[in-house]
């Protein structure tokens, strides 16, 4: 995923040189009747005060790099979620929200926007029935069901997905909305019980995993660096990210491997080792479970 983080690193470096306040820069990648997709790079950090914004459309943003805290009144009462790479930021049209970077600088997202009428039609086609369409949670964690589509969208940030020079963004936007609508109903809102110190510790752990997915990222090592017992670190990490540390590390490594398979000619064995897998048989098994095809088939399909 290093290629995804390059634009974020450039924005943070430019900010450091210029001494300007952090801000979000949005670049439209594609748009059509009722939908749009943008590459959003934010250089804000702990010294920048978050300001209130409003979702003018239904929003689904894939966090591609960095971390931030997302607060919104989309649900009853203002709620706050920790957003990490691989998670999805959800917003209902008309709701106010804030994004803060209290515990780390910058993030990059692939942001999909849907006009209310267009989203309502997609939600109905995806099988929702009755009531006003909308999300009942602010975030979806990194889930196995979403991995193929999220990796495809993030790959679109680096260039063509299919060799044509363009990513099929309209197709991705429709698939993403349908899948998120189907999945989001099964998640309860975060009870927001974690203190700021716990959020800071988990944020540091997540950023370490993203910087060095090939590192020695055992539960014991991560808990030790966070200054918590393994039991308390496991509970806190899962509460804030929606997945266990093992699941998060595994999916970070698999996303990085999928990106390399699609854009680099290296051998599968070398990619497996580079991404933190001890042997190629374990890598092949984990990859097939996550993406439903073998690494070699995935590479072939990505190059079609």
JOWOPE-V995047 format. One record per pair of residues at least 12 apart in sequence whose ideal C-beta (glycine too) atoms are under 7 Angstrom apart, sorted by sequence separation. I is the first residue (numbers start at 1). J is the second residue. D is the distance in whole Angstrom. If there is no record, write none. Layout:
I J D
I J D
This chain:
26 38 5
27 39 5
268 280 6
69 82 6
70 83 5
120 133 5
156 169 7
11 25 7
26 40 5
119 133 6
257 271 5
67 82 7
68 83 5
219 234 6
257 272 7
24 40 6
25 41 5
67 83 6
67 84 5
74 91 6
205 222 5
24 42 4
74 92 5
257 275 4
70 89 6
72 91 6
153 172 5
256 275 5
22 42 7
23 43 6
63 83 5
65 85 6
89 109 7
152 172 6
205 225 7
22 43 4
23 44 7
63 84 6
64 85 6
74 95 4
205 226 6
22 44 3
63 85 5
73 95 6
204 226 7
253 275 5
22 45 6
63 86 7
72 95 6
73 96 5
93 116 5
149 172 7
222 245 6
253 276 5
63 87 5
72 96 7
253 277 7
72 97 4
201 226 4
22 48 4
62 88 6
63 89 7
71 97 6
149 175 6
201 227 7
219 245 6
21 48 6
61 88 7
70 97 7
71 98 5
149 176 6
201 228 7
268 295 5
15 43 5
60 88 6
61 89 4
268 296 6
70 99 6
11 41 5
60 90 6
149 179 6
257 287 7
12 43 5
59 90 7
68 99 5
69 100 5
11 43 4
59 91 4
68 100 6
205 237 7
217 249 5
254 286 6
8 41 6
58 91 7
68 101 5
69 102 6
146 179 7
254 287 6
258 291 7
7 41 5
58 92 6
202 236 6
261 295 6
58 93 5
202 237 5
55 91 4
57 93 5
250 286 6
254 290 5
55 92 6
56 93 7
67 104 5
261 298 6
262 299 7
55 93 6
66 104 7
145 183 6
198 236 5
202 240 5
261 299 4
55 94 7
68 107 5
202 241 7
209 248 7
213 252 5
55 95 5
66 106 5
67 107 6
140 180 6
143 183 7
209 249 6
213 253 5
258 298 6
262 302 4
66 107 3
199 240 6
261 302 7
54 96 5
55 97 6
65 107 6
66 108 6
92 134 4
194 236 6
210 252 6
53 96 7
65 108 4
92 135 6
110 153 5
140 183 6
209 252 5
213 256 5
52 96 5
53 97 6
63 107 6
64 108 5
110 154 7
140 184 6
64 109 6
90 135 4
194 239 6
52 98 5
63 109 6
64 110 6
194 240 6
51 98 7
62 109 6
90 137 7
110 157 6
137 184 6
140 187 7
50 98 4
61 109 4
62 110 4
90 138 6
136 184 6
50 99 6
61 110 7
90 139 6
135 184 5
136 185 6
50 100 4
61 111 4
89 139 6
90 140 7
137 187 4
88 139 6
59 111 7
60 112 5
87 139 6
88 140 4
122 174 6
126 178 4
137 189 6
48 101 7
87 140 6
125 178 7
128 181 6
59 113 6
87 141 5
46 101 6
87 142 6
122 177 5
126 181 5
127 182 6
45 101 5
46 102 5
57 113 4
58 114 4
83 139 6
86 142 3
122 178 6
126 182 6
8 65 5
44 101 5
46 103 7
57 114 6
81 138 5
8 66 6
57 115 6
58 116 7
81 139 4
119 177 7
123 181 5
79 138 6
4 64 5
5 65 4
45 105 4
214 274 6
4 65 5
45 106 7
58 119 4
74 135 7
75 136 7
112 173 5
214 275 6
215 276 7
44 106 7
213 275 6
214 276 4
43 106 5
75 138 7
114 177 6
213 276 5
1 65 7
42 106 6
74 138 6
86 150 6
112 176 6
42 107 5
72 138 6
41 108 5
40 108 7
70 138 6
40 109 5
70 139 7
39 110 6
40 111 5
37 110 7
38 111 5
37 111 7
37 112 5
36 113 5
35 113 7
35 114 6
34 114 6
34 115 4
34 117 7
35 118 6
34 118 3
62 150 5
64 154 5
90 180 7
62 153 5
62 154 7
88 180 6
12 105 6
64 157 7
12 106 5
90 184 7
11 106 7
103 199 6
103 200 4
8 106 5
8 107 7
104 203 5
8 108 5
103 203 4
141 241 6
7 108 6
141 242 3
142 243 6
141 243 5
104 207 6
4 108 7
147 251 6
151 255 6
155 259 6
154 259 7
158 263 6
142 248 6
147 254 7
151 258 5
155 262 6
151 259 7
81 190 5
142 251 5
79 189 6
79 190 6
80 192 6
79 192 6
75 189 5
60 176 6
60 177 7
82 199 6
39 157 6
60 180 6
82 202 7
82 203 7
84 206 5
85 210 6
69 199 7
37 169 5
35 170 7
37 173 6
67 203 5
32 170 6
35 173 5
30 169 4
67 206 6
29 169 6
30 170 7
67 207 6
163 303 7
162 304 6
147 290 5
148 291 5
147 291 6
65 210 7
144 290 6
4 154 6
4 157 6
3 158 5
84 241 5
82 240 5
82 241 7
86 251 6
86 252 7
85 252 7
86 255 7
1 255 6
1 256 5
3 259 7
1 259 6
